[in-house]
Amino acid sequence: MRTDDLVRALAADGGRVGLPLATRLALALGGTTVLVAVVYLPLHGTRDDVMSLAWTLRLVFKFAIPLAVAVAAAGLALDLVRPGTPVRRRLLWLGAIAGALAAGVVTELSVLPMAAWGPRLVGANALRCLATVPMLSLLPLTAALAVLSRGAPLSPAAAGAGAGLAAGAAGALVYAMVCPDDSPLFVAVWYGIAVAVVTALGAFAGRRVLRW
């Protein structure tokens, strides 16, 4: 039996026991994100103006981007632990989401005077964002890696990076409920850096946890 055939057989066998791998991953990421929110939000409190701003474009954008990234990245990680599954569609989705975020930044900058760009970039919570998003992402990342270890990735680091990207976006989603900085520029830069840190952590952990 060729190596590729063996890998596919192992991945298929792992998916036949109990719940499908996709369901396990969704439950793991969703459940741990809710748990993190239940613990974190009462300690720090949600924003007082969330309800009044609930349907403003900037706030919807701020929540929609990490949610979309989490879903697309989870799908990518899932495909990466199933040898032979094409990932181009997932990558295109992530590229489209990045394009939407970039469009939001360009739109904001185009309607603001240059003097306002710096304050929008720095905001009031840049360092807090960099520290908090990775912290909130640790439990979802751990749960995602535990589920993905049932697969047979050809590249454990890439699969781990996908898990890290999904977990980082989940952590960003929880933090967004507290963070008062709604600027797309702030979200793109500081949330982006924080999620990138979790993605790198996922790749590092995946090389070890997802090896078979």
Summary of the structure (lengths in Angstrom):
residues: 212
radius of gyration: 18.3
end to end distance: 17.6
largest distance: 65.1
contacts: 721
relative contact order: 0.18
helix: 77%
strand: 0%
